[in-house]
């Protein structure tokens, strides 16, 4: 991403952040219509908060949603930039693939080997070439940058609406099941999940810390095995993070709903909104793959002799 405020800032950060802020605010606005009347200052604050929140959403989406949205001829998930150059892929013409191979060989001394299906080594070379071509192409056209922003927005909105579904579901349950002991348990659960979120976000810090504690307290290993939700292990890291965030938003919605004393007439509306959020999450996820493919396709397509000459121009 370039240093100026660009398409990626709007699509990848601002819009998803604003959508999440709106979803978090919506139940309160339904109960208290006066919150619908926002001042200019409140609108400006929402833009700032939305943009900041959008960065956290983008980071979360990057961890949870795989960028390997394409499939090779064996059905294995792979990066679109790699699969597009396979002989089995017909989304780029053969003449374009050969021209790309010649240009990349001359410009970067890398062999794309477009006459072969990508294995691990060929895939790494193609990815390296793609990263080298992308900034050159971005200097002559905005299309790849727009597609990059759109696929980032699709992945972020997938996470936003999935969490929105959990949040609204918590509010919906609170409308019919407002029990004080349950609310206390929910509050305790929120604290535990927040700690789990911090450990997961710590990444390289969290795991060594857990390993050090595990040596002194062997029962932690037993607990980790019996509660796989709390086990931050590479194979299940994405599902672990998604489960933690989903439970956190569900419990938060429940606690806020019980505190706000939801009128019974709003229960159905909250359920409808929750289902709409779930539908939107699936819809945006399907579009994420499409725009990720179009982004890679646009970079390869626009990498031309003119792009290379533009790079060399002072």
KELUMTOR-124794 format. One record per residue (C-alpha): residue number from 1; residue in one letter; x, y, z. Coordinates in nm, 3 decimals, padded with zeros to 5 digits. Layout:
BEGIN
{nr: NUM | rest: A | x: X | y: Y | z: Z}
...
END
This chain:
BEGIN
{nr: 1 | rest: X | x: 00.000 | y: 00.000 | z: 00.000}
{nr: 2 | rest: X | x: 00.126 | y: 00.340 | z: -00.088}
{nr: 3 | rest: X | x: 00.174 | y: 00.615 | z: 00.166}
{nr: 4 | rest: X | x: -00.108 | y: 00.833 | z: 00.030}
{nr: 5 | rest: X | x: -00.474 | y: 00.783 | z: 00.123}
{nr: 6 | rest: X | x: -00.588 | y: 00.548 | z: -00.154}
{nr: 7 | rest: X | x: -00.845 | y: 00.289 | z: -00.260}
{nr: 8 | rest: X | x: -00.710 | y: 00.037 | z: -00.011}
{nr: 9 | rest: X | x: -00.763 | y: 00.278 | z: 00.279}
{nr: 10 | rest: X | x: -01.126 | y: 00.328 | z: 00.179}
{nr: 11 | rest: X | x: -01.217 | y: -00.028 | z: 00.080}
{nr: 12 | rest: X | x: -00.991 | y: -00.221 | z: 00.315}
{nr: 13 | rest: X | x: -01.010 | y: -00.010 | z: 00.632}
{nr: 14 | rest: X | x: -01.273 | y: 00.267 | z: 00.637}
{nr: 15 | rest: X | x: -01.580 | y: 00.086 | z: 00.502}
{nr: 16 | rest: X | x: -01.542 | y: -00.236 | z: 00.708}
{nr: 17 | rest: X | x: -01.465 | y: -00.033 | z: 01.021}
{nr: 18 | rest: X | x: -01.772 | y: 00.185 | z: 00.973}
{nr: 19 | rest: X | x: -01.992 | y: -00.119 | z: 00.912}
{nr: 20 | rest: X | x: -01.876 | y: -00.285 | z: 01.235}
{nr: 21 | rest: X | x: -01.921 | y: 00.035 | z: 01.436}
{nr: 22 | rest: X | x: -02.271 | y: 00.069 | z: 01.289}
{nr: 23 | rest: X | x: -02.363 | y: -00.289 | z: 01.380}
{nr: 24 | rest: X | x: -02.240 | y: -00.243 | z: 01.736}
{nr: 25 | rest: X | x: -02.438 | y: 00.081 | z: 01.765}
{nr: 26 | rest: X | x: -02.758 | y: -00.036 | z: 01.592}
{nr: 27 | rest: X | x: -02.932 | y: -00.218 | z: 01.884}
{nr: 28 | rest: X | x: -02.887 | y: 00.084 | z: 02.108}
{nr: 29 | rest: X | x: -03.028 | y: 00.310 | z: 01.837}
{nr: 30 | rest: X | x: -03.331 | y: 00.080 | z: 01.799}
{nr: 31 | rest: X | x: -03.409 | y: 00.106 | z: 02.169}
{nr: 32 | rest: X | x: -03.333 | y: 00.479 | z: 02.190}
{nr: 33 | rest: X | x: -03.429 | y: 00.653 | z: 01.861}
{nr: 34 | rest: X | x: -03.266 | y: 00.976 | z: 01.981}
{nr: 35 | rest: X | x: -02.931 | y: 00.816 | z: 01.904}
{nr: 36 | rest: X | x: -03.029 | y: 00.827 | z: 01.537}
{nr: 37 | rest: X | x: -02.981 | y: 01.205 | z: 01.539}
{nr: 38 | rest: X | x: -02.605 | y: 01.231 | z: 01.496}
{nr: 39 | rest: X | x: -02.425 | y: 01.564 | z: 01.491}
{nr: 40 | rest: X | x: -02.151 | y: 01.657 | z: 01.248}
{nr: 41 | rest: X | x: -01.894 | y: 01.605 | z: 01.522}
{nr: 42 | rest: X | x: -02.030 | y: 01.258 | z: 01.600}
{nr: 43 | rest: X | x: -02.016 | y: 01.168 | z: 01.229}
{nr: 44 | rest: X | x: -01.653 | y: 01.283 | z: 01.210}
{nr: 45 | rest: X | x: -01.568 | y: 01.082 | z: 01.521}
{nr: 46 | rest: X | x: -01.735 | y: 00.776 | z: 01.369}
{nr: 47 | rest: X | x: -01.518 | y: 00.812 | z: 01.058}
{nr: 48 | rest: X | x: -01.202 | y: 00.827 | z: 01.267}
{nr: 49 | rest: X | x: -01.304 | y: 00.536 | z: 01.492}
{nr: 50 | rest: X | x: -01.419 | y: 00.335 | z: 01.190}
{nr: 51 | rest: X | x: -01.086 | y: 00.386 | z: 01.014}
{nr: 52 | rest: X | x: -00.889 | y: 00.277 | z: 01.322}
{nr: 53 | rest: X | x: -01.114 | y: -00.023 | z: 01.385}
{nr: 54 | rest: X | x: -01.080 | y: -00.112 | z: 01.018}
{nr: 55 | rest: X | x: -00.708 | y: -00.174 | z: 01.064}
{nr: 56 | rest: X | x: -00.777 | y: -00.429 | z: 01.337}
{nr: 57 | rest: X | x: -01.043 | y: -00.595 | z: 01.121}
{nr: 58 | rest: X | x: -00.804 | y: -00.614 | z: 00.825}
{nr: 59 | rest: X | x: -00.537 | y: -00.776 | z: 01.042}
{nr: 60 | rest: X | x: -00.791 | y: -01.023 | z: 01.181}
{nr: 61 | rest: X | x: -00.924 | y: -01.105 | z: 00.834}
{nr: 62 | rest: X | x: -00.570 | y: -01.160 | z: 00.712}
{nr: 63 | rest: X | x: -00.518 | y: -01.419 | z: 00.986}
{nr: 64 | rest: X | x: -00.856 | y: -01.590 | z: 00.954}
{nr: 65 | rest: X | x: -00.923 | y: -01.600 | z: 00.579}
{nr: 66 | rest: X | x: -00.675 | y: -01.778 | z: 00.358}
{nr: 67 | rest: X | x: -00.544 | y: -01.596 | z: 00.051}
{nr: 68 | rest: X | x: -00.522 | y: -01.930 | z: -00.131}
{nr: 69 | rest: X | x: -00.855 | y: -01.881 | z: -00.306}
{nr: 70 | rest: X | x: -00.773 | y: -02.062 | z: -00.632}
{nr: 71 | rest: X | x: -00.759 | y: -02.434 | z: -00.705}
{nr: 72 | rest: X | x: -00.499 | y: -02.616 | z: -00.910}
{nr: 73 | rest: X | x: -00.582 | y: -02.911 | z: -01.136}
{nr: 74 | rest: X | x: -00.558 | y: -03.148 | z: -00.836}
{nr: 75 | rest: X | x: -00.807 | y: -02.941 | z: -00.637}
{nr: 76 | rest: X | x: -00.550 | y: -02.805 | z: -00.393}
{nr: 77 | rest: X | x: -00.591 | y: -02.451 | z: -00.261}
{nr: 78 | rest: X | x: -00.330 | y: -02.215 | z: -00.404}
{nr: 79 | rest: X | x: -00.262 | y: -01.844 | z: -00.463}
{nr: 80 | rest: X | x: -00.433 | y: -01.711 | z: -00.778}
{nr: 81 | rest: X | x: -00.107 | y: -01.552 | z: -00.896}
{nr: 82 | rest: X | x: 00.041 | y: -01.902 | z: -00.918}
{nr: 83 | rest: X | x: -00.254 | y: -02.093 | z: -01.064}
{nr: 84 | rest: X | x: -00.320 | y: -01.834 | z: -01.337}
{nr: 85 | rest: X | x: 00.013 | y: -01.924 | z: -01.500}
{nr: 86 | rest: X | x: -00.052 | y: -02.299 | z: -01.503}
{nr: 87 | rest: X | x: -00.114 | y: -02.460 | z: -01.845}
{nr: 88 | rest: X | x: -00.445 | y: -02.595 | z: -01.707}
{nr: 89 | rest: X | x: -00.571 | y: -02.241 | z: -01.638}
{nr: 90 | rest: X | x: -00.725 | y: -02.060 | z: -01.936}
{nr: 91 | rest: X | x: -00.801 | y: -01.726 | z: -01.768}
{nr: 92 | rest: X | x: -00.485 | y: -01.583 | z: -01.927}
{nr: 93 | rest: X | x: -00.401 | y: -01.649 | z: -02.289}
{nr: 94 | rest: X | x: -00.104 | y: -01.865 | z: -02.378}
{nr: 95 | rest: X | x: 00.060 | y: -01.577 | z: -02.567}
{nr: 96 | rest: X | x: 00.029 | y: -01.353 | z: -02.260}
{nr: 97 | rest: X | x: 00.183 | y: -01.619 | z: -02.037}
{nr: 98 | rest: X | x: 00.478 | y: -01.660 | z: -02.274}
{nr: 99 | rest: X | x: 00.527 | y: -01.284 | z: -02.297}
{nr: 100 | rest: X | x: 00.521 | y: -01.260 | z: -01.917}
{nr: 101 | rest: X | x: 00.774 | y: -01.539 | z: -01.887}
{nr: 102 | rest: X | x: 01.011 | y: -01.363 | z: -02.130}
{nr: 103 | rest: X | x: 00.976 | y: -01.024 | z: -01.958}
{nr: 104 | rest: X | x: 01.021 | y: -01.164 | z: -01.606}
{nr: 105 | rest: X | x: 01.327 | y: -01.358 | z: -01.722}
{nr: 106 | rest: X | x: 01.482 | y: -01.042 | z: -01.871}
{nr: 107 | rest: X | x: 01.379 | y: -00.806 | z: -01.592}
{nr: 108 | rest: X | x: 01.428 | y: -01.020 | z: -01.281}
{nr: 109 | rest: X | x: 01.620 | y: -01.329 | z: -01.397}
{nr: 110 | rest: X | x: 01.336 | y: -01.554 | z: -01.277}
{nr: 111 | rest: X | x: 01.182 | y: -01.847 | z: -01.464}
{nr: 112 | rest: X | x: 00.803 | y: -01.863 | z: -01.444}
{nr: 113 | rest: X | x: 00.794 | y: -02.197 | z: -01.629}
{nr: 114 | rest: X | x: 00.444 | y: -02.137 | z: -01.768}
{nr: 115 | rest: X | x: 00.464 | y: -02.466 | z: -01.957}
{nr: 116 | rest: X | x: 00.450 | y: -02.659 | z: -01.628}
{nr: 117 | rest: X | x: 00.199 | y: -02.701 | z: -01.349}
{nr: 118 | rest: X | x: 00.332 | y: -02.527 | z: -01.040}
{nr: 119 | rest: X | x: 00.499 | y: -02.732 | z: -00.771}
{nr: 120 | rest: X | x: 00.631 | y: -02.581 | z: -00.448}
{nr: 121 | rest: X | x: 00.950 | y: -02.446 | z: -00.605}
{nr: 122 | rest: X | x: 00.780 | y: -02.303 | z: -00.915}
{nr: 123 | rest: X | x: 00.507 | y: -02.152 | z: -00.697}
{nr: 124 | rest: X | x: 00.761 | y: -01.970 | z: -00.481}
{nr: 125 | rest: X | x: 00.931 | y: -01.827 | z: -00.791}
{nr: 126 | rest: X | x: 00.600 | y: -01.709 | z: -00.936}
{nr: 127 | rest: X | x: 00.504 | y: -01.548 | z: -00.607}
{nr: 128 | rest: X | x: 00.838 | y: -01.367 | z: -00.591}
{nr: 129 | rest: X | x: 00.791 | y: -01.243 | z: -00.947}
{nr: 130 | rest: X | x: 00.437 | y: -01.130 | z: -00.868}
{nr: 131 | rest: X | x: 00.556 | y: -00.921 | z: -00.572}
{nr: 132 | rest: X | x: 00.819 | y: -00.761 | z: -00.795}
{nr: 133 | rest: X | x: 00.572 | y: -00.684 | z: -01.074}
{nr: 134 | rest: X | x: 00.297 | y: -00.542 | z: -00.854}
{nr: 135 | rest: X | x: 00.461 | y: -00.209 | z: -00.753}
{nr: 136 | rest: X | x: 00.568 | y: -00.151 | z: -01.114}
{nr: 137 | rest: X | x: 00.213 | y: -00.201 | z: -01.242}
{nr: 138 | rest: X | x: 00.067 | y: 00.020 | z: -00.967}
{nr: 139 | rest: X | x: 00.268 | y: 00.314 | z: -01.103}
{nr: 140 | rest: X | x: 00.096 | y: 00.306 | z: -01.442}
{nr: 141 | rest: X | x: -00.261 | y: 00.204 | z: -01.362}
{nr: 142 | rest: X | x: -00.497 | y: 00.205 | z: -01.063}
{nr: 143 | rest: X | x: -00.692 | y: -00.108 | z: -01.162}
{nr: 144 | rest: X | x: -00.485 | y: -00.361 | z: -00.963}
{nr: 145 | rest: X | x: -00.495 | y: -00.135 | z: -00.659}
{nr: 146 | rest: X | x: -00.873 | y: -00.113 | z: -00.687}
{nr: 147 | rest: X | x: -00.909 | y: -00.490 | z: -00.709}
{nr: 148 | rest: X | x: -00.673 | y: -00.529 | z: -00.415}
{nr: 149 | rest: X | x: -00.887 | y: -00.289 | z: -00.213}
{nr: 150 | rest: X | x: -01.205 | y: -00.471 | z: -00.316}
{nr: 151 | rest: X | x: -01.082 | y: -00.818 | z: -00.221}
{nr: 152 | rest: X | x: -00.951 | y: -00.678 | z: 00.109}
{nr: 153 | rest: X | x: -01.294 | y: -00.525 | z: 00.169}
{nr: 154 | rest: X | x: -01.469 | y: -00.855 | z: 00.090}
{nr: 155 | rest: X | x: -01.255 | y: -01.048 | z: 00.340}
{nr: 156 | rest: X | x: -01.297 | y: -00.780 | z: 00.607}
{nr: 157 | rest: X | x: -01.675 | y: -00.760 | z: 00.556}
{nr: 158 | rest: X | x: -01.695 | y: -01.139 | z: 00.582}
{nr: 159 | rest: X | x: -01.547 | y: -01.114 | z: 00.932}
{nr: 160 | rest: X | x: -01.754 | y: -00.805 | z: 01.019}
{nr: 161 | rest: X | x: -02.089 | y: -00.962 | z: 00.932}
{nr: 162 | rest: X | x: -01.997 | y: -01.299 | z: 01.087}
{nr: 163 | rest: X | x: -01.920 | y: -01.118 | z: 01.413}
{nr: 164 | rest: X | x: -02.228 | y: -00.902 | z: 01.363}
{nr: 165 | rest: X | x: -02.440 | y: -01.219 | z: 01.347}
{nr: 166 | rest: X | x: -02.293 | y: -01.337 | z: 01.680}
{nr: 167 | rest: X | x: -02.341 | y: -00.995 | z: 01.839}
{nr: 168 | rest: X | x: -02.705 | y: -00.963 | z: 01.727}
{nr: 169 | rest: X | x: -02.772 | y: -01.322 | z: 01.834}
{nr: 170 | rest: X | x: -02.651 | y: -01.231 | z: 02.183}
{nr: 171 | rest: X | x: -02.894 | y: -00.939 | z: 02.191}
{nr: 172 | rest: X | x: -03.173 | y: -01.163 | z: 02.064}
{nr: 173 | rest: X | x: -03.114 | y: -01.421 | z: 02.339}
{nr: 174 | rest: X | x: -03.109 | y: -01.143 | z: 02.600}
{nr: 175 | rest: X | x: -03.456 | y: -01.033 | z: 02.491}
{nr: 176 | rest: X | x: -03.608 | y: -01.363 | z: 02.611}
{nr: 177 | rest: X | x: -03.354 | y: -01.500 | z: 02.858}
{nr: 178 | rest: X | x: -03.261 | y: -01.221 | z: 03.096}
{nr: 179 | rest: X | x: -03.138 | y: -01.420 | z: 03.396}
{nr: 180 | rest: X | x: -02.898 | y: -01.260 | z: 03.643}
{nr: 181 | rest: X | x: -02.676 | y: -01.568 | z: 03.712}
{nr: 182 | rest: X | x: -02.640 | y: -01.623 | z: 03.338}
{nr: 183 | rest: X | x: -02.531 | y: -01.261 | z: 03.294}
{nr: 184 | rest: X | x: -02.264 | y: -01.305 | z: 03.563}
{nr: 185 | rest: X | x: -02.133 | y: -01.617 | z: 03.390}
{nr: 186 | rest: X | x: -02.136 | y: -01.428 | z: 03.059}
{nr: 187 | rest: X | x: -01.935 | y: -01.142 | z: 03.207}
{nr: 188 | rest: X | x: -01.681 | y: -01.390 | z: 03.344}
{nr: 189 | rest: X | x: -01.666 | y: -01.555 | z: 03.002}
{nr: 190 | rest: X | x: -01.595 | y: -01.219 | z: 02.838}
{nr: 191 | rest: X | x: -01.296 | y: -01.165 | z: 03.066}
{nr: 192 | rest: X | x: -01.158 | y: -01.514 | z: 02.987}
{nr: 193 | rest: X | x: -01.209 | y: -01.466 | z: 02.613}
{nr: 194 | rest: X | x: -01.044 | y: -01.124 | z: 02.620}
{nr: 195 | rest: X | x: -00.740 | y: -01.283 | z: 02.783}
{nr: 196 | rest: X | x: -00.743 | y: -01.557 | z: 02.520}
{nr: 197 | rest: X | x: -00.761 | y: -01.291 | z: 02.248}
{nr: 198 | rest: X | x: -00.459 | y: -01.113 | z: 02.394}
{nr: 199 | rest: X | x: -00.264 | y: -01.441 | z: 02.406}
{nr: 200 | rest: X | x: -00.355 | y: -01.521 | z: 02.047}
{nr: 201 | rest: X | x: -00.272 | y: -01.169 | z: 01.928}
{nr: 202 | rest: X | x: 00.063 | y: -01.189 | z: 02.105}
{nr: 203 | rest: X | x: 00.157 | y: -01.468 | z: 01.865}
{nr: 204 | rest: X | x: 00.528 | y: -01.522 | z: 01.916}
{nr: 205 | rest: X | x: 00.506 | y: -01.394 | z: 02.273}
{nr: 206 | rest: X | x: 00.202 | y: -01.592 | z: 02.382}
{nr: 207 | rest: X | x: 00.323 | y: -01.938 | z: 02.284}
{nr: 208 | rest: X | x: 00.668 | y: -01.920 | z: 02.452}
{nr: 209 | rest: X | x: 00.498 | y: -01.790 | z: 02.766}
{nr: 210 | rest: X | x: 00.252 | y: -02.080 | z: 02.763}
{nr: 211 | rest: X | x: 00.538 | y: -02.325 | z: 02.703}
{nr: 212 | rest: X | x: 00.735 | y: -02.183 | z: 02.999}
{nr: 213 | rest: X | x: 00.431 | y: -02.210 | z: 03.228}
{nr: 214 | rest: X | x: 00.366 | y: -02.560 | z: 03.100}
{nr: 215 | rest: X | x: 00.707 | y: -02.677 | z: 03.228}
{nr: 216 | rest: X | x: 00.623 | y: -02.557 | z: 03.579}
{nr: 217 | rest: X | x: 00.261 | y: -02.671 | z: 03.574}
{nr: 218 | rest: X | x: 00.213 | y: -02.995 | z: 03.373}
{nr: 219 | rest: X | x: -00.163 | y: -02.979 | z: 03.432}
{nr: 220 | rest: X | x: -00.175 | y: -02.693 | z: 03.180}
{nr: 221 | rest: X | x: -00.092 | y: -02.937 | z: 02.902}
{nr: 222 | rest: X | x: -00.380 | y: -03.160 | z: 03.011}
{nr: 223 | rest: X | x: -00.611 | y: -02.858 | z: 03.015}
{nr: 224 | rest: X | x: -00.493 | y: -02.755 | z: 02.669}
{nr: 225 | rest: X | x: -00.566 | y: -03.101 | z: 02.528}
{nr: 226 | rest: X | x: -00.909 | y: -03.121 | z: 02.688}
{nr: 227 | rest: X | x: -01.002 | y: -02.765 | z: 02.582}
{nr: 228 | rest: X | x: -00.878 | y: -02.741 | z: 02.223}
{nr: 229 | rest: X | x: -01.057 | y: -02.406 | z: 02.187}
{nr: 230 | rest: X | x: -00.788 | y: -02.252 | z: 02.408}
{nr: 231 | rest: X | x: -00.499 | y: -02.425 | z: 02.233}
{nr: 232 | rest: X | x: -00.318 | y: -02.179 | z: 02.011}
{nr: 233 | rest: X | x: -00.160 | y: -02.430 | z: 01.775}
{nr: 234 | rest: X | x: -00.070 | y: -02.365 | z: 01.410}
{nr: 235 | rest: X | x: -00.311 | y: -02.617 | z: 01.256}
{nr: 236 | rest: X | x: -00.610 | y: -02.481 | z: 01.442}
{nr: 237 | rest: X | x: -00.505 | y: -02.120 | z: 01.489}
{nr: 238 | rest: X | x: -00.764 | y: -01.976 | z: 01.249}
{nr: 239 | rest: X | x: -01.054 | y: -02.176 | z: 01.389}
{nr: 240 | rest: X | x: -00.940 | y: -02.095 | z: 01.742}
{nr: 241 | rest: X | x: -00.934 | y: -01.722 | z: 01.672}
{nr: 242 | rest: X | x: -01.272 | y: -01.731 | z: 01.497}
{nr: 243 | rest: X | x: -01.430 | y: -01.925 | z: 01.784}
{nr: 244 | rest: X | x: -01.286 | y: -01.687 | z: 02.043}
{nr: 245 | rest: X | x: -01.407 | y: -01.376 | z: 01.860}
{nr: 246 | rest: X | x: -01.750 | y: -01.527 | z: 01.791}
{nr: 247 | rest: X | x: -01.806 | y: -01.622 | z: 02.154}
{nr: 248 | rest: X | x: -01.673 | y: -01.287 | z: 02.269}
{nr: 249 | rest: X | x: -01.920 | y: -01.093 | z: 02.051}
{nr: 250 | rest: X | x: -02.210 | y: -01.325 | z: 02.142}
{nr: 251 | rest: X | x: -02.152 | y: -01.285 | z: 02.515}
{nr: 252 | rest: X | x: -02.096 | y: -00.910 | z: 02.475}
{nr: 253 | rest: X | x: -02.428 | y: -00.879 | z: 02.293}
{nr: 254 | rest: X | x: -02.601 | y: -01.077 | z: 02.565}
{nr: 255 | rest: X | x: -02.456 | y: -00.870 | z: 02.850}
{nr: 256 | rest: X | x: -02.538 | y: -00.542 | z: 02.675}
{nr: 257 | rest: X | x: -02.886 | y: -00.667 | z: 02.589}
{nr: 258 | rest: X | x: -02.965 | y: -00.761 | z: 02.948}
{nr: 259 | rest: X | x: -02.833 | y: -00.425 | z: 03.069}
{nr: 260 | rest: X | x: -03.040 | y: -00.232 | z: 02.814}
{nr: 261 | rest: X | x: -03.371 | y: -00.404 | z: 02.897}
{nr: 262 | rest: X | x: -03.483 | y: -00.481 | z: 02.540}
{nr: 263 | rest: X | x: -03.855 | y: -00.439 | z: 02.472}
{nr: 264 | rest: X | x: -04.011 | y: -00.769 | z: 02.360}
{nr: 265 | rest: X | x: -04.123 | y: -00.609 | z: 02.033}
{nr: 266 | rest: X | x: -03.762 | y: -00.575 | z: 01.915}
{nr: 267 | rest: X | x: -03.676 | y: -00.944 | z: 01.953}
{nr: 268 | rest: X | x: -03.797 | y: -01.040 | z: 01.605}
{nr: 269 | rest: X | x: -03.617 | y: -00.744 | z: 01.446}
{nr: 270 | rest: X | x: -03.291 | y: -00.846 | z: 01.615}
{nr: 271 | rest: X | x: -03.331 | y: -01.203 | z: 01.485}
{nr: 272 | rest: X | x: -03.394 | y: -01.077 | z: 01.130}
{nr: 273 | rest: X | x: -03.085 | y: -00.854 | z: 01.147}
{nr: 274 | rest: X | x: -02.877 | y: -01.145 | z: 01.277}
{nr: 275 | rest: X | x: -02.988 | y: -01.366 | z: 00.986}
{nr: 276 | rest: X | x: -02.919 | y: -01.088 | z: 00.737}
{nr: 277 | rest: X | x: -02.568 | y: -01.054 | z: 00.882}
{nr: 278 | rest: X | x: -02.508 | y: -01.428 | z: 00.840}
{nr: 279 | rest: X | x: -02.631 | y: -01.417 | z: 00.480}
{nr: 280 | rest: X | x: -02.409 | y: -01.118 | z: 00.406}
{nr: 281 | rest: X | x: -02.104 | y: -01.294 | z: 00.554}
{nr: 282 | rest: X | x: -02.144 | y: -01.590 | z: 00.315}
{nr: 283 | rest: X | x: -02.208 | y: -01.357 | z: 00.022}
{nr: 284 | rest: X | x: -01.899 | y: -01.143 | z: 00.083}
{nr: 285 | rest: X | x: -01.686 | y: -01.454 | z: 00.131}
{nr: 286 | rest: X | x: -01.784 | y: -01.580 | z: -00.213}
{nr: 287 | rest: X | x: -01.698 | y: -01.242 | z: -00.364}
{nr: 288 | rest: X | x: -01.360 | y: -01.241 | z: -00.186}
{nr: 289 | rest: X | x: -01.235 | y: -01.525 | z: -00.402}
{nr: 290 | rest: X | x: -01.353 | y: -01.354 | z: -00.720}
{nr: 291 | rest: X | x: -01.178 | y: -01.023 | z: -00.649}
{nr: 292 | rest: X | x: -00.861 | y: -01.194 | z: -00.526}
{nr: 293 | rest: X | x: -00.844 | y: -01.372 | z: -00.862}
{nr: 294 | rest: X | x: -00.913 | y: -01.049 | z: -01.054}
{nr: 295 | rest: X | x: -00.640 | y: -00.869 | z: -00.860}
{nr: 296 | rest: X | x: -00.377 | y: -01.126 | z: -00.957}
{nr: 297 | rest: X | x: -00.508 | y: -01.133 | z: -01.313}
{nr: 298 | rest: X | x: -00.485 | y: -00.753 | z: -01.347}
{nr: 299 | rest: X | x: -00.122 | y: -00.745 | z: -01.224}
{nr: 300 | rest: X | x: -00.011 | y: -01.009 | z: -01.473}
{nr: 301 | rest: X | x: -00.212 | y: -00.849 | z: -01.753}
{nr: 302 | rest: X | x: -00.081 | y: -00.495 | z: -01.707}
{nr: 303 | rest: X | x: 00.281 | y: -00.598 | z: -01.662}
{nr: 304 | rest: X | x: 00.400 | y: -00.498 | z: -02.008}
{nr: 305 | rest: X | x: 00.703 | y: -00.344 | z: -02.181}
{nr: 306 | rest: X | x: 00.544 | y: -00.004 | z: -02.113}
{nr: 307 | rest: X | x: 00.534 | y: -00.082 | z: -01.740}
{nr: 308 | rest: X | x: 00.901 | y: -00.175 | z: -01.737}
{nr: 309 | rest: X | x: 00.999 | y: 00.137 | z: -01.931}
{nr: 310 | rest: X | x: 00.792 | y: 00.346 | z: -01.689}
{nr: 311 | rest: X | x: 00.988 | y: 00.193 | z: -01.402}
{nr: 312 | rest: X | x: 01.318 | y: 00.293 | z: -01.557}
{nr: 313 | rest: X | x: 01.202 | y: 00.649 | z: -01.627}
{nr: 314 | rest: X | x: 01.342 | y: 00.890 | z: -01.363}
END
